[in-house]
Amino acid sequence: MKRIQQMMLAAQVWNDTRGQDLIEYALMAGFVAVAAGAIMPGVSDNISQIFSKISSSLGNAASQGS
């Protein structure tokens, strides 16, 4: 019974598309940042620092959540 419930939950999570827009916007922001870094080399250091801060924040949030 528990296995069936887990499979149903996995199917619900797989079919849930509510966060799809957020992921698409994040990918677009990443592409814009990479393009800006390629066009303006002076900005690439600032972009790198921003992504490092985001990465460390997400890492901290993930370690607190588990």
Secondary structure, 3 states (H helix, E strand, C coil): CHHHHHHHHHHHHHHCCCCHHHHHHHHHHHHHHHHHHHHCHHHHHHHHHHHHHHHHHHHHHHHHHC
